Amino acid sequence: MESAKGVLVELSSLLSNIASQNIKNGEIDIANFDSIIEDYFPSRVANEKSQNNQLLANLVFYITDKDGLLILDSRGLSLGTSMRDQTEVDSALLGNKGISRISVEQVSDTKKAWGINISYFYKPQFLYVSNPIYDDNQEIIGALVVAAPMLDLMDENYLYEFIFYIFLISLFFGILGSYRISRNINRLERYTIRLFNGEEVSIPDLNIQFNKLALAIKKSHGDVELKDDVEEYINTLAHELRTPITGVRLAAENLKTGMSEDERSDFIRGILDSNKHMDRLVTRLLDLSRVERRDSLSKLISINVKTIVMSVVKKTSRAGTIAKKNITFKYEISDDIKVKAEGLLFEQAIGNIINNAIDFSPNSGTITVKATQTNSAVNIVVLDEGPGIPVQVMSKLFTRFFSVSRPDTGKRSTGLGLRFVKKIMQLHGGEITLNNRFLQSGAEAKLRFPLTNK
């Protein structure tokens, strides 16, 4: 008796594990489970096989959902029937494994399932064994019950045949499991290589355990990048601050000596300019650092492109330079073009592009701002009439602290603005491109905002 019970316990455990591996949308994929079991429990017609070889055909099982309602039954009983009053079902739904029950029942007719004659099951005494079915989050979503006639279970030939089929099923799922693990490892390997090559790549859709590993790899990569970024920040910041600090020191030393009031004013102006440059550099660096640490947008709103662009151009921080250089702005933007974006970041991205156009525009030049909408994106283009972008620096434009000298003053910016804009566009699922204008001097900056943000 104990050996017979052990066989059914092992089979019940095996089938419940198979059911747990076939979860779809949080529920048992009955169709897939049914087809798998059908392949490995061949049907028999009673008059084609002797009674001694019909032992496996007399084995039946059924599955209930988490409420104890019947959702699959190899005997052909009505689906939706409540089985919660059965001890083995109730115990399995409470998390108990290998619960068995011997039952004596009488039925009046013969039924078939998958072509299997199960009239033998209407003998008085048979054994039920149950196990819970778990989803990917290890929550119980159903119960699987296996049953077999007691006399069949005590037959030695039946046990051999039974074990043979269990071996075949185990072999099949062992191969299937190995294939899935191998496939997930290969996908994880490709993801890791692309991630450490600096590519923008999303975590592949794997099972829970491999997804956790992928997240751990991404976090480790982020930690490595953070360490490299910190070192780069410190080295570059020290280099960028050295020049204005040296200028302040020299100006201060010269102020100790006798000089005219005009010379004194020049040195004081130099100190203030150096201080302004250092303040702008640190502010931009902090802004960039905050944006680069973000993985998503916090609040998307509908933004009227024309309204924001014109508001950015009219800001007092730009008005003086625009008036001094006598720059004309031309707008080719429909009043109804809108994008979904994070308000402040959108304004900062536009502001940085406008600033570059102002810096590189000649006196009395024209800056044109265009916006067009396609089925998939809104494109904002800023065109200036400056000298354009030197070909040899195209690949460095988005590198931290890299900057091109302004044509009218020879000064450089902090070299953080374009990097900042690129990260903003990545957060919005868009992109920024910089090119020289076709058949005329000047540069073209294009911001592409998708209509559906990620």
DAPE-V197095 format. One line per field, one symbol per residue. ss: DSSP state (H for helix, E for strand, - for the rest). phi: phi as a letter, one per 30 degrees, with the letter a starting at -180 (. if undefined). burial: + if it has 24 or more other ideal C-beta (glycine too) atoms within 12 Angstrom, else -. A space follows every 10 residues. Layout:
BEGIN
ss=???
phi=???
burial=???
END
This chain:
BEGIN
ss=-HHHHHHHHH HHHHHHHHHH --EE--EE-H HHHHHHHHHH -----HHH-- HHH--HHH-E EEEEE---EE EEE------- -E----HHHH HHH-----EE EEEE------ -EE--EE-HH HH--EEEEEE EEEE-----E EEEEEEEEEH HHH--HHHHH HHHHHHHHHH HHHHHHHHHH HHHHHHHHHH HHHHHH---- -------HHH HHHHHHHHHH HHHHHHHHHH HHHHHHHHHH HHHHHHHHHH HHHHH----- HHHHHHHHHH HHHHHHHHHH HHHHHHHHHH HH-------- EEEEHHHHHH HHH--HHHHH HHHHH--EEE EE-----EEE E-HHHHHHHH HHHHHHHHHH -----EEEEE EEE---EEEE EEE------- HHHHHH---- ---------- ------HHHH HHHHHHH--- EEEEEE---- --EEEEEEEE ----
phi=.ddddedddd dddddddddd dbcbhibddd dddddddddc bddbcedcbd ddccdddddb abbcddcidd babddidddj ddcdddeddd ddddjdcidb acbcbbbcbc bbbhiddcdd dddecaccbb bdcccdcicd blbcbcbadd dddddddddd dddddddddd dedddddddd dddddddddd dddddddidd bcdddcdedd dddddddddd dddddddddd ddeddddddd dddddddddd ddddddddad dddddddddd dddddddddd dddddddddd ddddcadcac bdcddddded ddddeddced ddddchdccb cbbddcdbbc adeddddddd ddddeddddc ddeidbcccc bbbcdbaccc bccccddice edcedcdcde idbcdddcci dcddicdddd ddddddddic abbbbdddia dkcbcbcccd dcdd
burial=---++-++++ ++++++++++ +++---++++ --++-++--+ +--+------ ---+++++++ ++++++-+++ +++++-+--- --+--+-+++ +++---++++ +--------- --++-+++++ +----+++++ +++++----+ ++++++++++ -++-+--++- ++--++--+- --+------- ---+--++-- ++--+----- --++-++--+ --++--++-- +--------- --+--++--+ +--+--++-- +--------- ------+--+ +--+--++-+ +--++-++-- ++----+--+ --+-+++++- -++----+-- ++--+-+-+- +-+---++++ +++-++++++ ++++++++++ ++--++++++ +-----++++ ++++++-++- ------++-+ +-++--+--- --++++++++ ++++++++++ ++++-++--- -+++++++++ --+-
END
